[in-house]
Amino acid sequence: MQSESALLGKVAVVTGGSRGIGFAIAGRLGRMGARVSICARDQAKLDQSASSLRGEGIETLAIPADVTRGEQISSLIGKTEKEFGPIDILVNNAGVGLFGPFHEFNESDWNRVMDTNLKSVFLMCRAVAPEMIRRQTGHIINISSLAGKNTFANGAIYCASKWGLMGLTGSMAEDLRKYGIRVSAICPGSVATEFSGQSVKDPSKTLQPEDVAHAVAALVTQAEGSFISEVHIRPTRKP
Ligand SMILES: NC(=O)c1ccc[n+]([C@@H]2O[C@H](COP(=O)([O-])OP(=O)(O)OC[C@H]3O[C@@H](n4cnc5c(N)ncnc54)[C@H](OP(=O)(O)O)[C@@H]3O)[C@@H](O)[C@H]2O)c1
């Protein structure tokens, strides 16, 4: 499992692939042989990350795109298919966090989190599904969170977006399984990244981006007849 050639000839799109969890996933899929297309809004950071992947011998496309915008998603998918061919693996990873008492946020805060963490996944999946259905194959992996299973103070909008994502993922999985397309959610606990400017406490008690990439690698190498629909990841030692 997860050998260097397991994904040879496969094409993967990873949203938010310029840093953190998305970058680790892109690297992992690339080292397994996939060609990877990464997107993010900050072009300079995206280009820097793409160079680093190419430096490892990974065929990489870096396409600036805001996943909250339908027309930019169409362009991302179109350019990827033109350069690399049909998409086998879509990882919806791009996301933002916003933490604090719900009554201190406004409507545009709500829209920003929902559009990035939830609407974008609908738009991305809608963009790739027709070709996956035609080819009767594909993996869609949504990076959710344990905040999509639990609730906590100061997490209202973020939790709502990730609970919504869990519902979207489960229903899309049912819509698409008859076409041989597997849709899964990964729910990590706290991961050591720059997410929302959060400061990491004890790194030995926090997940690393590679832990999430490992789960993605496991999902995409699952034998065809079954799929792992939901993965929860926790640090071995409690924070
Ligand atoms: N870190 C954690 O503790 C943790 C735990 C559980 C789940 N997660 C989830 O894991 C995912 C990745 O988090 P992370 O920790 O790796 O965050 P991160 O380090 O902040 O990276 C987020 C990535 O998403 C991109 N992005 C954000 N908004 C975007 C947009 N509108 N369009 C395109 N790209 C966008 C960012 O690039 P630009 O800013 O340049 O666009 C960046 O590449 C998120 O969905 C998050 O909810 C994180």
The ligand as an ORCA input file, in Angstrom:
! r2SCAN-3c Opt
* xyz 0 1
  N      -5.233     23.230     11.483
  C      -6.165     22.613     12.191
  O      -6.094     22.537     13.439
  C      -7.290     21.897     11.492
  C      -7.989     20.904     12.210
  C      -9.050     20.236     11.582
  C      -9.389     20.556     10.271
  N      -8.693     21.527      9.593
  C      -9.097     21.841      8.226
  O      -8.033     21.554      7.361
  C      -8.084     22.410      6.211
  C      -6.726     23.048      5.977
  O      -6.349     23.752      7.152
  P      -4.853     24.209      7.455
  O      -4.670     24.072      8.916
  O      -3.888     23.542      6.536
  O      -4.993     25.781      7.126
  P      -3.941     26.844      6.536
  O      -2.552     26.501      6.923
  O      -4.513     28.174      6.925
  O      -4.089     26.643      4.939
  C      -5.300     26.928      4.308
  C      -5.113     26.799      2.809
  O      -6.382     27.095      2.182
  C      -6.198     28.152      1.242
  N      -7.435     28.912      1.137
  C      -8.122     29.547      2.113
  N      -9.207     30.161      1.609
  C      -9.220     29.892      0.276
  C     -10.059     30.254     -0.798
  N     -11.151     31.028     -0.621
  N      -9.766     29.807     -2.040
  C      -8.676     29.029     -2.250
  N      -7.829     28.662     -1.272
  C      -8.089     29.094     -0.022
  C      -4.997     28.949      1.793
  O      -4.345     29.722      0.803
  P      -4.713     31.290      0.516
  O      -4.939     31.930      1.857
  O      -3.548     31.819     -0.235
  O      -5.957     31.246     -0.315
  C      -4.110     27.797      2.252
  O      -3.462     27.218      1.148
  C      -9.222     23.404      6.482
  O     -10.395     22.988      5.808
  C      -9.427     23.304      7.993
  O     -10.744     23.622      8.365
  C      -7.648     22.198     10.177
*
